[in-house]
Amino acid sequence: MHYYIITGASQGLGKALALEALSQPHTAVLGVSRHATIEHARYRHQPLDLSDLTAVQHNLYKIFPHYTDAESITLINNAGVIGEIGYVGEQQNEHYEFVFSINTIAPAMLMNTFLSAYSGSVARRTVLNISSGAAQRPVDGWGAYCASKASLDMLSQVAQKEQDLRGSRVRIRSLAPGVIDTDMQAQIRGAKQSQFSGVSRFITLHKEGELLPVNQVARKIVDWVKKIPSHGESPVLHLQDM
């Protein structure tokens, strides 16, 4: 069996990833999110609010069961938030705690536990952290989002280097999936020009139908997961690299 553990599986890219994985033979999906929106014989749901780090810590053992028949095990840290759009110095401090908890700390805890729980497994193991192009450039109004995703990129690179040094053959990647047609995009389009100077570009992308369909992105990601890891692939990817 091929096992997928996907956070943020109730909507958007996470739900599309779960459904795409379930469309493949011999797969099972464990979805981690606050609400269950998928009904399938090979789908199991773990209700969890990733902004509540105490709850995450207490429920980690439920997310990484022992699989005796696994050919592959894949963790996709998909859940993410942009938070309130606005300039540094004009935000509530709680905003940073919320965004970093979901975008960086919870994925780090899940990746850490995944690597520990399956360290002795002979299955092909993959961790895919869904990042953003905003991790690689400053975007005004997105300070917490840019910084939290940049942290996720670097953590992915460090973890991959460590696994390579151990010769574990675990694949760890951080992916910027592009501009996808999700609820986050609707939030971005609703920002004021004074909060985010580039808002007009995102409004234009939506009007001109240039946002990537979520199902298309999910299909490309699952196809990539199924492939044998290619030698020399960068730990930080863009969708076109897949």
LOMAR-554630 format. One record per residue (C-alpha): residue in one letter; residue number from 1; chain; x, y, z. Coordinates in steps of 0.1 Angstrom, whole numbers, plus 2048, in hexadecimal, padded with zeros to 3 digits. Layout:
BEGIN
  titor  fise  gudren   px   py   pz
      A   NUM       A    X    Y    Z
...
//
This chain:
BEGIN
  titor  fise  gudren   px   py   pz
      M     1       A  800  800  800
      H     2       A  809  824  7FA
      Y     3       A  801  83A  818
      Y     4       A  7FC  85F  818
      I     5       A  7FA  876  836
      I     6       A  7EC  898  82A
      T     7       A  7E6  8B7  840
      G     8       A  7CC  8D0  836
      A     9       A  7B8  8B4  825
      S    10       A  796  8C4  829
      Q    11       A  798  8DE  80D
      G    12       A  7AD  8ED  7F1
      L    13       A  7CD  8DC  7E7
      G    14       A  7CD  8C4  804
      K    15       A  7AB  8B6  7FB
      A    16       A  7B5  8B3  7D7
      L    17       A  7D5  8A1  7E0
      A    18       A  7C1  888  7F6
      L    19       A  7A8  881  7DB
      E    20       A  7C3  87E  7C0
      A    21       A  7D6  865  7D6
      L    22       A  7B7  851  7DD
      S    23       A  7B0  84F  7B8
      Q    24       A  7D0  83A  7B5
      P    25       A  7D0  814  7BC
      H    26       A  7DD  807  7DD
      T    27       A  7DD  828  7EF
      A    28       A  7D0  834  810
      V    29       A  7CE  857  81E
      L    30       A  7CE  865  841
      G    31       A  7C1  889  83F
      V    32       A  7CA  8A1  85B
      S    33       A  7B4  8C0  85F
      R    34       A  799  8CF  875
      H    35       A  77D  8C1  861
      A    36       A  777  8A2  84B
      T    37       A  769  8A8  828
      I    38       A  773  887  817
      E    39       A  761  866  819
      H    40       A  774  849  80B
      A    41       A  77B  825  815
      R    42       A  7A0  82C  815
      Y    43       A  79F  84E  826
      R    44       A  7A3  853  84B
      H    45       A  7A0  875  85C
      Q    46       A  7B2  883  87A
      P    47       A  7A2  8A3  887
      L    48       A  7BC  8BC  892
      D    49       A  7C1  8E1  893
      L    50       A  7E5  8E7  889
      S    51       A  7E6  909  899
      D    52       A  7E2  8F8  8BB
      L    53       A  805  8EA  8C0
      T    54       A  7FC  8D9  8E1
      A    55       A  7E1  8C5  8CF
      V    56       A  7F9  8BD  8B3
      Q    57       A  813  8B0  8CC
      H    58       A  7F8  89B  8DD
      N    59       A  7EB  88C  8BD
      L    60       A  80A  884  8AA
      Y    61       A  809  85F  8B3
      K    62       A  7E8  85C  8A0
      I    63       A  7F6  86B  880
      F    64       A  813  853  87B
      P    65       A  807  82F  881
      H    66       A  81D  811  87A
      Y    67       A  817  804  857
      T    68       A  821  7E0  851
      D    69       A  819  7DF  82C
      A    70       A  826  801  820
      E    71       A  837  803  7FF
      S    72       A  839  829  804
      I    73       A  830  842  81F
      T    74       A  82C  867  816
      L    75       A  826  885  82D
      I    76       A  819  8A4  81B
      N    77       A  81A  8C2  832
      N    78       A  800  8D6  81D
      A    79       A  7ED  8EA  837
      G    80       A  7F7  90F  836
      V    81       A  7E9  932  83D
      I    82       A  7F3  954  831
      G    83       A  7E4  964  850
      E    84       A  7D9  988  851
      I    85       A  7E8  99C  834
      G    86       A  7F9  9BC  841
      Y    87       A  81A  9CC  848
      V    88       A  832  9C3  865
      G    89       A  82B  9DC  880
      E    90       A  806  9DD  879
      Q    91       A  7FE  9B9  884
      Q    92       A  7F3  9A9  8A4
      N    93       A  80F  993  8B3
      E    94       A  7F8  975  8B4
      H    95       A  7F8  976  88E
      Y    96       A  81C  96A  88C
      E    97       A  816  94F  8A5
      F    98       A  7F8  942  891
      V    99       A  80A  943  86F
      F   100       A  82B  933  87B
      S   101       A  818  918  88F
      I   102       A  806  90C  870
      N   103       A  820  913  855
      T   104       A  840  909  867
      I   105       A  83E  8FA  88A
      A   106       A  822  8E1  884
      P   107       A  833  8D4  863
      A   108       A  854  8D2  875
      M   109       A  844  8BD  891
      L   110       A  833  8A6  878
      M   111       A  853  8A2  863
      N   112       A  867  89B  882
      T   113       A  84F  881  88E
      F   114       A  84C  871  86B
      L   115       A  871  86D  868
      S   116       A  873  85E  88B
      A   117       A  854  847  888
      Y   118       A  85F  838  866
      S   119       A  885  839  86B
      G   120       A  887  813  869
      S   121       A  86E  80F  84C
      V   122       A  879  7FF  82B
      A   123       A  85D  812  819
      R   124       A  865  82F  802
      R   125       A  860  84E  818
      T   126       A  858  871  80D
      V   127       A  852  892  81F
      L   128       A  844  8AD  808
      N   129       A  840  8CF  819
      I   130       A  829  8E7  805
      S   131       A  83B  908  805
      S   132       A  838  927  7EF
      G   133       A  84B  93D  7D7
      A   134       A  846  957  7F2
      A   135       A  860  944  807
      Q   136       A  87A  950  7EE
      R   137       A  872  975  7EA
      P   138       A  864  991  800
      V   139       A  83F  999  7FB
      D   140       A  832  9B8  80D
      G   141       A  815  9AF  824
      W   142       A  81E  98B  825
      G   143       A  83A  98C  83F
      A   144       A  830  96F  855
      Y   145       A  827  959  837
      C   146       A  847  960  824
      A   147       A  85C  95A  843
      S   148       A  84A  93B  84F
      K   149       A  84C  92B  82C
      A   150       A  871  934  829
      S   151       A  877  922  84A
      L   152       A  865  904  83C
      D   153       A  87C  904  81E
      M   154       A  89B  905  833
      L   155       A  88F  8EB  84B
      S   156       A  888  8D4  82D
      Q   157       A  8AB  8DA  81F
      V   158       A  8BC  8D3  841
      A   159       A  8A7  8B3  847
      Q   160       A  8AF  8A6  824
      K   161       A  8D4  8AC  829
      E   162       A  8D2  899  84A
      Q   163       A  8C0  87C  83A
      D   164       A  8D9  87B  81E
      L   165       A  8F6  87A  837
      R   166       A  8E4  85D  848
      G   167       A  8DE  84B  827
      S   168       A  8BA  846  830
      R   169       A  8AC  84C  80C
      V   170       A  890  861  81A
      R   171       A  885  87C  802
      I   172       A  87D  89F  811
      R   173       A  872  8BB  7FB
      S   174       A  862  8DD  7FE
      L   175       A  84C  8E7  7E1
      A   176       A  840  909  7D4
      P   177       A  821  8FD  7C1
      G   178       A  819  91E  7AF
      V   179       A  7FB  934  7B0
      I   180       A  7DE  91C  7B6
      D   181       A  7B9  924  7B5
      T   182       A  7B1  920  7DA
      D   183       A  7A0  933  7F6
      M   184       A  7C2  943  7FF
      Q   185       A  7C2  954  7DD
      A   186       A  7A0  963  7E4
      Q   187       A  7AD  970  805
      I   188       A  7CB  980  7F3
      R   189       A  7B4  991  7D9
      G   190       A  7A0  9A0  7F6
      A   191       A  7BE  9B2  804
      K   192       A  7C1  9D8  803
      Q   193       A  7DC  9E8  7EE
      S   194       A  7EA  9F8  80D
      Q   195       A  7EE  9D5  81C
      F   196       A  7FD  9C4  7FD
      S   197       A  80A  9D8  7E0
      G   198       A  807  9BB  7C7
      V   199       A  7E2  9B3  7CC
      S   200       A  7D8  9BF  7A9
      R   201       A  7EE  9A4  799
      F   202       A  7DC  989  7AC
      I   203       A  7BA  998  7A2
      T   204       A  7C5  998  77E
      L   205       A  7D2  974  780
      H   206       A  7AF  969  78C
      K   207       A  79C  97D  772
      E   208       A  7B1  96F  756
      G   209       A  7AE  94B  762
      E   210       A  7D3  947  768
      L   211       A  7D0  936  78A
      L   212       A  7DB  912  78A
      P   213       A  7BE  8F9  78F
      V   214       A  7C2  8E7  7B0
      N   215       A  7BB  8C5  7A1
      Q   216       A  7D6  8C9  787
      V   217       A  7F0  8D2  7A1
      A   218       A  7E5  8B5  7B7
      R   219       A  7E9  89D  79B
      K   220       A  80C  8A9  793
      I   221       A  816  8A6  7B7
      V   222       A  809  883  7BC
      D   223       A  819  878  79B
      W   224       A  83A  885  7A8
      V   225       A  836  873  7CA
      K   226       A  832  852  7B7
      K   227       A  853  857  7A4
      I   228       A  874  849  7B1
      P   229       A  888  867  7BE
      S   230       A  89F  875  7A4
      H   231       A  8C4  87A  7AD
      G   232       A  8CF  89E  7B3
      E   233       A  8AC  8AD  7B6
      S   234       A  8AB  8CD  7CA
      P   235       A  899  8CB  7EC
      V   236       A  887  8EB  7E3
      L   237       A  871  8E7  7C4
      H   238       A  859  8FA  7AF
      L   239       A  83C  8E8  79E
      Q   240       A  84C  8EA  77C
      D   241       A  86A  8D6  78A
      M   242       A  854  8B8  790
//
